[in-house]
Amino acid sequence: MKPNAFTLPFTIFIALITIAIVSGSASIFKTQVQYEKMIQNYYLASTELNLAFMQAQKTSNFTEEYGTSKIKCGSVKSPPTEYKCQIVLENGYELSKKIFLEKNNEP
C-alpha cells in the first residue's frame, strides 16, 4: 500500500469530531441533571410547605421546622385568606410562594 499525505490529517479530523461530540453530549447531560435537581427541589419545597401549612392553617403568622426545612408564613390580609410563605430546604434551596385560601360557603 502506498503511503499518502491524506491519512494523518483525516484521522486527526475524525478524532477532533469525536472529541467534540463526546464533550457536547457530556455538557448536555450535565445541564439536564441540573434542571432535574431544580425541579426536584421545587416539588420537595412545595410539598413540605403544603404539609406544614395544613397543620398551622388557623394562625395568621407561623414559623415551623418540617424535617430539616425552615418554613415562615405570614398572612397578607386581615382575615387570613392570603399567605406569603418562604421555605428554605436543607441543601439551601429557597422558595417563596403565595397561598390563597378559598372561602367556605358555610352558614
Rosetta constraint file for C-alpha pairs under 8 A:
AtomPair CA 5 CA 9 HARMONIC 7.64 0.50
AtomPair CA 6 CA 10 HARMONIC 6.16 0.50
AtomPair CA 7 CA 11 HARMONIC 6.11 0.50
AtomPair CA 8 CA 12 HARMONIC 6.21 0.50
AtomPair CA 9 CA 13 HARMONIC 6.03 0.50
AtomPair CA 10 CA 14 HARMONIC 6.22 0.50
AtomPair CA 11 CA 15 HARMONIC 6.17 0.50
AtomPair CA 12 CA 16 HARMONIC 6.18 0.50
AtomPair CA 13 CA 17 HARMONIC 6.28 0.50
AtomPair CA 14 CA 18 HARMONIC 6.19 0.50
AtomPair CA 15 CA 19 HARMONIC 6.20 0.50
AtomPair CA 16 CA 20 HARMONIC 6.13 0.50
AtomPair CA 17 CA 21 HARMONIC 6.21 0.50
AtomPair CA 18 CA 22 HARMONIC 6.19 0.50
AtomPair CA 19 CA 23 HARMONIC 6.09 0.50
AtomPair CA 20 CA 24 HARMONIC 5.97 0.50
AtomPair CA 21 CA 25 HARMONIC 6.13 0.50
AtomPair CA 22 CA 26 HARMONIC 6.23 0.50
AtomPair CA 23 CA 27 HARMONIC 6.18 0.50
AtomPair CA 24 CA 28 HARMONIC 6.25 0.50
AtomPair CA 25 CA 29 HARMONIC 6.16 0.50
AtomPair CA 26 CA 30 HARMONIC 6.14 0.50
AtomPair CA 27 CA 31 HARMONIC 6.25 0.50
AtomPair CA 28 CA 32 HARMONIC 6.17 0.50
AtomPair CA 29 CA 33 HARMONIC 6.23 0.50
AtomPair CA 30 CA 34 HARMONIC 6.35 0.50
AtomPair CA 31 CA 35 HARMONIC 6.32 0.50
AtomPair CA 32 CA 36 HARMONIC 6.21 0.50
AtomPair CA 33 CA 37 HARMONIC 6.23 0.50
AtomPair CA 34 CA 38 HARMONIC 6.30 0.50
AtomPair CA 35 CA 39 HARMONIC 6.26 0.50
AtomPair CA 36 CA 40 HARMONIC 6.14 0.50
AtomPair CA 37 CA 41 HARMONIC 6.07 0.50
AtomPair CA 38 CA 42 HARMONIC 6.21 0.50
AtomPair CA 39 CA 43 HARMONIC 6.28 0.50
AtomPair CA 40 CA 44 HARMONIC 6.03 0.50
AtomPair CA 41 CA 45 HARMONIC 6.01 0.50
AtomPair CA 41 CA 93 HARMONIC 6.76 0.50
AtomPair CA 42 CA 46 HARMONIC 6.01 0.50
AtomPair CA 42 CA 95 HARMONIC 7.30 0.50
AtomPair CA 43 CA 47 HARMONIC 5.94 0.50
AtomPair CA 44 CA 48 HARMONIC 6.15 0.50
AtomPair CA 45 CA 49 HARMONIC 6.01 0.50
AtomPair CA 45 CA 87 HARMONIC 6.64 0.50
AtomPair CA 45 CA 88 HARMONIC 7.65 0.50
AtomPair CA 45 CA 89 HARMONIC 6.71 0.50
AtomPair CA 45 CA 94 HARMONIC 7.97 0.50
AtomPair CA 45 CA 95 HARMONIC 6.80 0.50
AtomPair CA 46 CA 50 HARMONIC 6.17 0.50
AtomPair CA 46 CA 95 HARMONIC 7.88 0.50
AtomPair CA 47 CA 51 HARMONIC 6.22 0.50
AtomPair CA 48 CA 52 HARMONIC 6.12 0.50
AtomPair CA 48 CA 66 HARMONIC 6.84 0.50
AtomPair CA 48 CA 69 HARMONIC 8.00 0.50
AtomPair CA 49 CA 53 HARMONIC 5.91 0.50
AtomPair CA 49 CA 71 HARMONIC 6.93 0.50
AtomPair CA 49 CA 87 HARMONIC 6.86 0.50
AtomPair CA 50 CA 54 HARMONIC 6.15 0.50
AtomPair CA 51 CA 55 HARMONIC 6.66 0.50
AtomPair CA 52 CA 56 HARMONIC 6.45 0.50
AtomPair CA 52 CA 64 HARMONIC 7.28 0.50
AtomPair CA 52 CA 66 HARMONIC 6.68 0.50
AtomPair CA 52 CA 71 HARMONIC 7.81 0.50
AtomPair CA 53 CA 57 HARMONIC 5.50 0.50
AtomPair CA 56 CA 62 HARMONIC 7.19 0.50
AtomPair CA 60 CA 74 HARMONIC 5.94 0.50
AtomPair CA 60 CA 75 HARMONIC 5.15 0.50
AtomPair CA 60 CA 80 HARMONIC 6.04 0.50
AtomPair CA 61 CA 72 HARMONIC 7.78 0.50
AtomPair CA 61 CA 73 HARMONIC 5.60 0.50
AtomPair CA 61 CA 74 HARMONIC 4.22 0.50
AtomPair CA 61 CA 75 HARMONIC 6.07 0.50
AtomPair CA 62 CA 72 HARMONIC 5.98 0.50
AtomPair CA 62 CA 73 HARMONIC 5.40 0.50
AtomPair CA 62 CA 74 HARMONIC 6.50 0.50
AtomPair CA 63 CA 70 HARMONIC 7.46 0.50
AtomPair CA 63 CA 71 HARMONIC 5.60 0.50
AtomPair CA 63 CA 72 HARMONIC 4.39 0.50
AtomPair CA 63 CA 73 HARMONIC 6.34 0.50
AtomPair CA 64 CA 70 HARMONIC 6.06 0.50
AtomPair CA 64 CA 71 HARMONIC 5.11 0.50
AtomPair CA 64 CA 72 HARMONIC 6.47 0.50
AtomPair CA 65 CA 69 HARMONIC 5.51 0.50
AtomPair CA 65 CA 70 HARMONIC 4.64 0.50
AtomPair CA 65 CA 71 HARMONIC 5.96 0.50
AtomPair CA 66 CA 70 HARMONIC 6.52 0.50
AtomPair CA 66 CA 71 HARMONIC 7.27 0.50
AtomPair CA 68 CA 89 HARMONIC 6.83 0.50
AtomPair CA 68 CA 90 HARMONIC 5.65 0.50
AtomPair CA 69 CA 87 HARMONIC 6.79 0.50
AtomPair CA 69 CA 88 HARMONIC 5.62 0.50
AtomPair CA 69 CA 89 HARMONIC 4.56 0.50
AtomPair CA 69 CA 90 HARMONIC 5.70 0.50
AtomPair CA 70 CA 87 HARMONIC 5.61 0.50
AtomPair CA 70 CA 88 HARMONIC 5.30 0.50
AtomPair CA 70 CA 89 HARMONIC 6.73 0.50
AtomPair CA 71 CA 85 HARMONIC 7.17 0.50
AtomPair CA 71 CA 86 HARMONIC 5.81 0.50
AtomPair CA 71 CA 87 HARMONIC 4.42 0.50
AtomPair CA 71 CA 88 HARMONIC 6.63 0.50
AtomPair CA 72 CA 85 HARMONIC 5.58 0.50
AtomPair CA 72 CA 86 HARMONIC 5.30 0.50
AtomPair CA 72 CA 87 HARMONIC 6.44 0.50
AtomPair CA 73 CA 83 HARMONIC 6.38 0.50
AtomPair CA 73 CA 84 HARMONIC 5.65 0.50
AtomPair CA 73 CA 85 HARMONIC 4.11 0.50
AtomPair CA 73 CA 86 HARMONIC 6.39 0.50
AtomPair CA 74 CA 83 HARMONIC 5.47 0.50
AtomPair CA 74 CA 84 HARMONIC 5.51 0.50
AtomPair CA 74 CA 85 HARMONIC 6.44 0.50
AtomPair CA 75 CA 80 HARMONIC 5.54 0.50
AtomPair CA 75 CA 81 HARMONIC 7.37 0.50
AtomPair CA 75 CA 82 HARMONIC 5.75 0.50
AtomPair CA 75 CA 83 HARMONIC 4.26 0.50
AtomPair CA 75 CA 84 HARMONIC 6.26 0.50
AtomPair CA 76 CA 80 HARMONIC 7.15 0.50
AtomPair CA 76 CA 81 HARMONIC 7.88 0.50
AtomPair CA 76 CA 82 HARMONIC 5.58 0.50
AtomPair CA 76 CA 83 HARMONIC 5.55 0.50
AtomPair CA 76 CA 84 HARMONIC 6.59 0.50
AtomPair CA 77 CA 81 HARMONIC 6.62 0.50
AtomPair CA 77 CA 82 HARMONIC 6.18 0.50
AtomPair CA 77 CA 83 HARMONIC 7.91 0.50
AtomPair CA 80 CA 101 HARMONIC 8.00 0.50
AtomPair CA 81 CA 100 HARMONIC 5.81 0.50
AtomPair CA 81 CA 101 HARMONIC 4.87 0.50
AtomPair CA 81 CA 102 HARMONIC 7.17 0.50
AtomPair CA 81 CA 103 HARMONIC 7.71 0.50
AtomPair CA 82 CA 98 HARMONIC 7.03 0.50
AtomPair CA 82 CA 99 HARMONIC 5.70 0.50
AtomPair CA 82 CA 100 HARMONIC 4.52 0.50
AtomPair CA 82 CA 101 HARMONIC 6.15 0.50
AtomPair CA 83 CA 98 HARMONIC 5.62 0.50
AtomPair CA 83 CA 99 HARMONIC 5.09 0.50
AtomPair CA 83 CA 100 HARMONIC 6.46 0.50
AtomPair CA 84 CA 96 HARMONIC 7.40 0.50
AtomPair CA 84 CA 97 HARMONIC 6.01 0.50
AtomPair CA 84 CA 98 HARMONIC 4.53 0.50
AtomPair CA 84 CA 99 HARMONIC 6.41 0.50
AtomPair CA 85 CA 96 HARMONIC 5.71 0.50
AtomPair CA 85 CA 97 HARMONIC 5.31 0.50
AtomPair CA 85 CA 98 HARMONIC 6.09 0.50
AtomPair CA 85 CA 99 HARMONIC 7.48 0.50
AtomPair CA 86 CA 94 HARMONIC 7.22 0.50
AtomPair CA 86 CA 95 HARMONIC 5.67 0.50
AtomPair CA 86 CA 96 HARMONIC 4.36 0.50
AtomPair CA 86 CA 97 HARMONIC 6.34 0.50
AtomPair CA 87 CA 94 HARMONIC 5.74 0.50
AtomPair CA 87 CA 95 HARMONIC 5.32 0.50
AtomPair CA 87 CA 96 HARMONIC 6.52 0.50
AtomPair CA 88 CA 92 HARMONIC 6.12 0.50
AtomPair CA 88 CA 93 HARMONIC 5.73 0.50
AtomPair CA 88 CA 94 HARMONIC 4.50 0.50
AtomPair CA 88 CA 95 HARMONIC 6.58 0.50
AtomPair CA 89 CA 93 HARMONIC 5.26 0.50
AtomPair CA 89 CA 94 HARMONIC 6.44 0.50
